[in-house]
Amino acid sequence: MQHKTIIEPFRIKSVEPISVGTEAERAQCLKDAHYNPFLLRSDNVVIDFMTDSGTSAMSARQWAGMMEGDEAYAGSRSWERMEREVRDLTSMQHILPTHQGRAAERIIYGHLGGPGKIFISNTHFDTTRANIEFSGATAIDIPIAENKDTALQHPFKGNMDIGELDRLLKEHKGNVGAVILTVTNNSGGGQPMSMANAEGIAAICNRHGVLFLLDCCRIAENSWFIKHREKDMEGLSYREIAQRMFALADGAVMSAKKDALVNMGGFLALKDDTLAEACINLLIITEGFATYGGLAGRDMEAIAIGLQEIFDPHYLDYRIKSTLFLGKKMHDLGVPLMLPIGGHAVYVDAKKLYPHIPPHEYPGQALVGELYVLGGIRTVEIGSVMFGTYNAEGTLQPAPMELVRLAIPRRVYTQSHIEYVVETFEEIMKRRSRIRGLRITKEPKFLRHFTAHFEPLS
């Protein structure tokens, strides 16, 4: 029998209380946080969909593994377990542990970057772009044209534009630090990319002699889409699909806080001996010795186990289909979404939801505030707050899209939590014509969405 109900393929052994306040209390909390959800206290959040990074629930097996953590400074058993697991998955010789993906980005892009250097991606995520630009280099996004149409159905909307890649590599010959494929394309609406696209990128990079790197923090979820949507891939396991994609690349950066199902950790994997030696030196200087890199032994145990559990077919089916369940419910309400629904998050097209709010008044940030006040739901804007730039005259150059991401932590929320979110969107749709935008009153130079202050426009 084929059941219609999506059940969680796990039992809950431990629970954490949620504080449910009133709308008036949340309105005051948002004001105190300068209308920026990053500045809210988690105790005042009901459903936390801000990120799926480090917010997942670990399994009983992971918790048990952590008790066996070997905290030796050098050559610990826990490091050997993590190294074996990552090497088997990536087929790369050099594995550098880091306390999170951002640290791995800083090491590799700090080494490869610098003024005059160019990095090309389907879409750089915020911390990737920040680490590249902090070095003085330039980050260029070249998603396929279909990615810009949120309503368009396309099986691999996260793909990179192969023709544009070839053109840019010719134009910037000798100045390209690396080509980066973000798997899945988080800033591009959580959309997957195909194996054929990865193979095409690898071939072009090889022809031009340019480094090809994977930002692979959601590669297991991307493998689900490849298996179910791409020809000749259905016979492979999810892990085999991931291994095939890793084999195409020269290196990989991973925030293990996503698809490794842990609360902290990451790694940098490389094939080239010389590049790895330079990065290991930076690792030791800034993170820790090469066999722990800022991680406790117990963290490395949890990562090694999580990288096995993430490829369980029952779990991945539940993960993708439960996200689709939320997206379908919202779509049925008329909420404009990035389609098709991705694996780790549902993305709302705030530009279409609030057509009366122009980009310089940040429609995505307006929706983020409404969701919190009405339901205590914390989300994040991925639009002109996160990716907008200023020209020489100080005028905002809007981001390509004005999205709000509902990133769903792994193994944390149940179907009733999802129904609560849907109910909140029913109210969002009723009052959307009355919502106004915001202006920024304070912002840093890099990654402004983390700490910027806002005030509502009357």
Secondary structure as the mmCIF struct_conf table of DSSP 4:
data_model
#
loop_
_struct_conf.conf_type_id
_struct_conf.id
_struct_conf.beg_label_comp_id
_struct_conf.beg_label_asym_id
_struct_conf.beg_label_seq_id
_struct_conf.end_label_comp_id
_struct_conf.end_label_asym_id
_struct_conf.end_label_seq_id
BEND BEND1 LYS A 4 THR A 5
BEND BEND2 PRO A 9 PHE A 10
HELX_RH_AL_P HELX_RH_AL_P1 GLU A 23 ASP A 32
TURN_TY1_P TURN_TY1_P1 ALA A 33 TYR A 35
HELX_RH_3T_P HELX_RH_3T_P1 PRO A 37 LEU A 39
BEND BEND3 LEU A 40 LEU A 40
HELX_RH_3T_P HELX_RH_3T_P2 SER A 42 ASN A 44
BEND BEND4 VAL A 46 VAL A 46
STRN STRN1 ILE A 47 ASP A 48
BEND BEND5 MET A 50 MET A 50
BEND BEND6 ASP A 52 GLY A 54
BEND BEND7 SER A 56 SER A 56
HELX_LH_PP_P HELX_LH_PP_P1 ALA A 57 SER A 59
HELX_RH_AL_P HELX_RH_AL_P2 ALA A 60 MET A 66
TURN_TY1_P TURN_TY1_P2 MET A 67 GLU A 68
BEND BEND8 TYR A 73 GLY A 75
HELX_RH_AL_P HELX_RH_AL_P3 ARG A 77 THR A 90
BEND BEND9 GLN A 93 GLN A 93
STRN STRN2 HIS A 94 THR A 98
BEND BEND10 HIS A 99 GLN A 100
HELX_RH_AL_P HELX_RH_AL_P4 GLY A 101 LEU A 112
TURN_TY1_P TURN_TY1_P3 PRO A 115 GLY A 116
STRN STRN3 ILE A 118 SER A 121
BEND BEND11 ASN A 122 ASN A 122
HELX_RH_AL_P HELX_RH_AL_P5 ASP A 126 PHE A 134
TURN_TY1_P TURN_TY1_P4 SER A 135 GLY A 136
STRN STRN4 THR A 138 ASP A 141
STRN STRN5 PRO A 143 PRO A 143
HELX_RH_3T_P HELX_RH_3T_P3 ALA A 145 LYS A 148
TURN_TY1_P TURN_TY1_P5 THR A 150 ALA A 151
TURN_TY1_P TURN_TY1_P6 PRO A 155 GLY A 158
STRN STRN6 MET A 160 MET A 160
HELX_RH_AL_P HELX_RH_AL_P6 ILE A 162 GLU A 171
TURN_TY1_P TURN_TY1_P7 HIS A 172 GLY A 174
STRN STRN7 VAL A 176 THR A 182
BEND BEND12 VAL A 183 THR A 184
STRN STRN8 ASN A 185 ASN A 185
TURN_TY1_P TURN_TY1_P8 ASN A 186 GLY A 189
BEND BEND13 GLY A 190 GLY A 190
STRN STRN9 GLN A 191 GLN A 191
HELX_RH_AL_P HELX_RH_AL_P7 MET A 195 HIS A 208
TURN_TY1_P TURN_TY1_P9 GLY A 209 GLY A 209
STRN STRN10 PHE A 212 ASP A 215
TURN_TY1_P TURN_TY1_P10 CYS A 217 ARG A 218
HELX_RH_AL_P HELX_RH_AL_P8 ILE A 219 ARG A 229
BEND BEND14 GLU A 230 GLU A 230
TURN_TY1_P TURN_TY1_P11 LYS A 231 ASP A 232
TURN_TY1_P TURN_TY1_P12 GLU A 234 GLY A 235
BEND BEND15 LEU A 236 LEU A 236
HELX_RH_AL_P HELX_RH_AL_P9 TYR A 238 LEU A 248
BEND BEND16 ASP A 250 ASP A 250
STRN STRN11 GLY A 251 SER A 255
TURN_TY1_P TURN_TY1_P13 ALA A 256 ALA A 260
BEND BEND17 ASN A 263 MET A 264
STRN STRN12 GLY A 266 LEU A 270
BEND BEND18 LYS A 271 LYS A 271
HELX_RH_AL_P HELX_RH_AL_P10 ASP A 273 THR A 286
TURN_TY1_P TURN_TY1_P14 GLU A 287 GLU A 287
TURN_TY1_P TURN_TY1_P15 ALA A 290 GLY A 294
HELX_RH_AL_P HELX_RH_AL_P11 GLY A 297 GLU A 309
TURN_TY1_P TURN_TY1_P16 ILE A 310 PHE A 311
HELX_RH_AL_P HELX_RH_AL_P12 PRO A 313 ASP A 332
TURN_TY1_P TURN_TY1_P17 LEU A 333 GLY A 334
STRN STRN13 LEU A 337 LEU A 337
BEND BEND19 LEU A 339 PRO A 340
BEND BEND20 GLY A 343 HIS A 344
STRN STRN14 ALA A 345 ASP A 349
HELX_RH_AL_P HELX_RH_AL_P13 ALA A 350 LEU A 353
TURN_TY1_P TURN_TY1_P18 PRO A 355 HIS A 356
BEND BEND21 ILE A 357 ILE A 357
HELX_RH_3T_P HELX_RH_3T_P4 PRO A 359 GLU A 361
HELX_RH_AL_P HELX_RH_AL_P14 PRO A 363 GLY A 375
STRN STRN15 ILE A 377 ARG A 378
STRN STRN16 VAL A 380 ILE A 382
BEND BEND22 GLY A 383 GLY A 383
HELX_RH_AL_P HELX_RH_AL_P15 SER A 384 PHE A 387
STRN STRN17 THR A 389 TYR A 390
TURN_TY1_P TURN_TY1_P19 ALA A 392 GLU A 393
BEND BEND23 GLY A 394 GLY A 394
STRN STRN18 LEU A 396 GLN A 397
BEND BEND24 PRO A 400 PRO A 400
STRN STRN19 LEU A 403 ALA A 407
TURN_TY1_P TURN_TY1_P20 ARG A 410 VAL A 412
HELX_RH_AL_P HELX_RH_AL_P16 GLN A 415 LYS A 430
TURN_TY1_P TURN_TY1_P21 ARG A 431 ARG A 431
HELX_RH_3T_P HELX_RH_3T_P5 ARG A 432 ARG A 434
STRN STRN20 LEU A 438 LYS A 442
BEND BEND25 LYS A 445 LEU A 447
HELX_RH_AL_P HELX_RH_AL_P17 ARG A 448 THR A 451
STRN STRN21 HIS A 453 PRO A 456
#
